[in-house]
Amino acid sequence: MTAQRACAVSDLQEDTPLRVELDGVPIAVVLDSEGDIHAIGDTCTHGDISLSEGFVEGTTLECWAHGSAFSLCSGKPLNLPAYEPVPVYVTEIVGDDLMIDPTVTKDVSGL
């Protein structure tokens, strides 16, 4: 599969998650305060909760329901009750379009 348009970069608001769905895959897209764009799986691994409804602080996204914070860089949970990571997707900017391939995840094993 190839990358698809997820949204316009200009649609992103700093520290405000945006939920997109590509080929049935829910993804939370975040423009952090440093200007970096992250794309992670939108479903909390502790429960079936949308992470894009949560809160961004630095490079973490906190689930609003149970308080687990996930690294936007590695997808790893930083506290309980979640203990399984969410996928982290490769992003590419083409003009003003944010492109994501929902079948390609980043290698975050070193993070």
C-alpha positions as CSV (number, residue, x, y, z in Angstrom):
1,M,0.0,0.0,0.0
2,T,1.1,3.6,-0.4
3,A,0.8,6.7,1.7
4,Q,-2.5,8.4,1.8
5,R,-3.5,12.0,2.6
6,A,-4.5,12.1,6.3
7,C,-5.1,15.8,6.5
8,A,-3.7,19.2,5.7
9,V,-0.8,20.2,7.8
10,S,-2.5,23.6,8.2
11,D,-5.5,21.8,9.8
12,L,-3.3,20.7,12.8
13,Q,-3.4,22.8,15.9
14,E,-0.5,22.6,18.4
15,D,-1.0,20.1,21.1
16,T,-4.5,19.2,19.9
17,P,-4.9,15.6,18.7
18,L,-6.7,15.0,15.4
19,R,-8.4,11.6,14.7
20,V,-8.1,10.3,11.2
21,E,-9.1,7.0,9.7
22,L,-7.2,5.5,6.8
23,D,-8.4,2.1,5.4
24,G,-10.3,1.5,8.7
25,V,-7.2,2.2,10.8
26,P,-7.8,4.9,13.5
27,I,-4.8,7.2,13.9
28,A,-4.2,10.1,16.3
29,V,-2.2,12.9,14.6
30,V,-0.4,15.4,16.9
31,L,1.5,18.6,16.1
32,D,3.6,19.0,19.3
33,S,4.9,22.3,20.7
34,E,8.3,21.8,19.0
35,G,6.6,21.7,15.6
36,D,7.0,17.9,15.1
37,I,4.2,15.9,13.7
38,H,3.4,12.5,15.2
39,A,1.0,9.7,14.2
40,I,0.1,6.9,16.6
41,G,-2.6,4.3,16.9
42,D,-5.7,6.1,18.2
43,T,-7.0,3.3,20.4
44,C,-5.7,3.0,24.0
45,T,-4.4,-0.5,24.7
46,H,-6.0,-0.5,28.1
47,G,-9.5,-0.1,26.8
48,D,-11.3,0.7,23.6
49,I,-10.9,4.5,24.1
50,S,-9.9,7.1,21.4
51,L,-6.6,8.6,22.4
52,S,-7.3,11.6,20.2
53,E,-9.8,12.7,22.8
54,G,-7.0,12.9,25.3
55,F,-4.4,15.4,26.4
56,V,-1.0,16.3,24.9
57,E,1.9,17.3,27.1
58,G,5.3,17.6,25.5
59,T,5.7,14.4,23.5
60,T,3.0,12.4,25.3
61,L,-0.6,11.7,24.7
62,E,-2.7,10.8,27.8
63,C,-5.8,8.7,27.6
64,W,-8.7,10.8,29.1
65,A,-10.4,7.7,30.5
66,H,-7.8,6.0,32.6
67,G,-4.8,8.3,32.6
68,S,-2.2,6.2,30.8
69,A,0.2,8.4,28.9
70,F,1.8,7.2,25.6
71,S,5.0,8.4,24.0
72,L,4.3,10.0,20.7
73,C,7.7,9.0,19.6
74,S,7.7,5.3,20.6
75,G,4.1,4.5,21.3
76,K,5.1,3.0,24.6
77,P,2.9,3.5,27.6
78,L,4.6,5.5,30.3
79,N,2.4,4.5,33.2
80,L,-0.3,2.0,34.2
81,P,-2.9,0.8,33.6
82,A,-1.8,0.4,30.0
83,Y,1.2,-1.8,29.4
84,E,1.1,-2.5,25.7
85,P,2.3,0.1,23.2
86,V,0.3,1.6,20.3
87,P,1.7,1.6,16.8
88,V,3.7,4.6,15.5
89,Y,3.2,5.5,11.9
90,V,5.6,7.0,9.3
91,T,4.6,10.4,8.2
92,E,5.6,12.5,5.2
93,I,4.7,16.0,4.2
94,V,3.9,16.8,0.6
95,G,3.1,20.4,0.1
96,D,0.4,21.0,2.8
97,D,-0.7,17.4,2.8
98,L,0.3,15.0,5.7
99,M,0.7,11.6,4.2
100,I,0.5,8.3,6.2
101,D,0.6,4.7,5.1
102,P,-1.5,2.8,7.7
103,T,0.4,-0.4,6.9
104,V,3.9,1.0,7.7
105,T,4.9,1.6,11.2
106,K,8.2,3.1,12.5
107,D,10.9,0.9,14.0
108,V,10.9,2.2,17.5
109,S,12.8,-0.7,19.1
110,G,15.7,1.6,20.0
111,L,13.5,4.2,21.7
